[in-house]
Amino acid sequence: MNVIYSSQPDSLKSYVSKIYKHRFLIYTFAKRDLKIKFAQTSLGLAWVIIQPLTAVAVFTLFFSILVNFKTEYPYVLFVLSGMLVWGVFNYIFSQSSTSLTQSQDVIKKMNFPKIIIPISKTILALVEFFIAFILFVVLLFFYKITFTWTMLLLPLLLLPILFFSLGLALLLSAYALKNRDLFHIVPFLINFGIWFTPVFYPISIIPSEYKNLIDINPIAASIQLFRWSFFGETFSNYVFLGIGLSFVIFVVGFFSFKSVEDKIIDLL
């Protein structure tokens, strides 16, 4: 088979085709990361449940008991549902955005679409999500939450947060290689995002003139839909703007990353 080398960037069709041909690397890298993360810990995957459980306990103690936030269903379920979605975003963004610099040796030794490395982080994020989700299901039974057909929409409702998280990480990866300060500035700013997202507080406490702005936040929109599917919470139409923004961010991040794909080795 003849291999044609060109200084011209790949077309979109060619680029996607290369990603598909190397798709096995997504699972290979994800499996490697999973082993590295938990291989030398005594509790292993149990940490995936311990971490959100600890956060839920702290939030419940402070906001439910001391601040006395009121929710239509048990506050433990309210805050855990928010933590599950926020955890997916936080993991994908934090791990994918720095994945290129952490995988320099592999990138310089192998020829494959570099976007596969940040994509592989979504697999591990989903593994951690579904392990922690077991705790959520146990609590659903404990509090006798009625099963509804909307709960079956969970896989579909996870797509916006996956696309938004990965898109934002790809954007940072594309531009931070030239300006390494962004690796410190952007995550620092993102950490404040939880305060602008109804993870541990009900959106009803937000003044009416600002509620729509909260719903446009893609993470908040995903949390609102998650809570609608399990607890029947209502949401405004602005949530759909947040969902739409998720996919826009992914498209922008994808093409931004593609534009620097051929320069990544030189920039590392």
Secondary structure, DSSP 8 states (H G I E B T S, - for coil): ------SS---HHHHHHHHHHTTHHHHHHHHHHHHHHHTT-SSTTHHHHHHHHHHHHHHIIIIIIIS----SS-HHHHHHHHHHHHHHHHHHHHHHHTHHHHTHHHHHH--S-TTHHHHHHHHHHHHHHHHHHHHHHHHHHHTT----GGGGGHHHHTHHHHHHHHHHHHHHHHHHTT-TTHHHHHHHHHGGGGGGTTSSS-GGGS-HHHHHHHHHSHHHHHHHHHHHHHH-----THHHHHHHHHHHHHHHHHHHHHHHGGGHHHH-
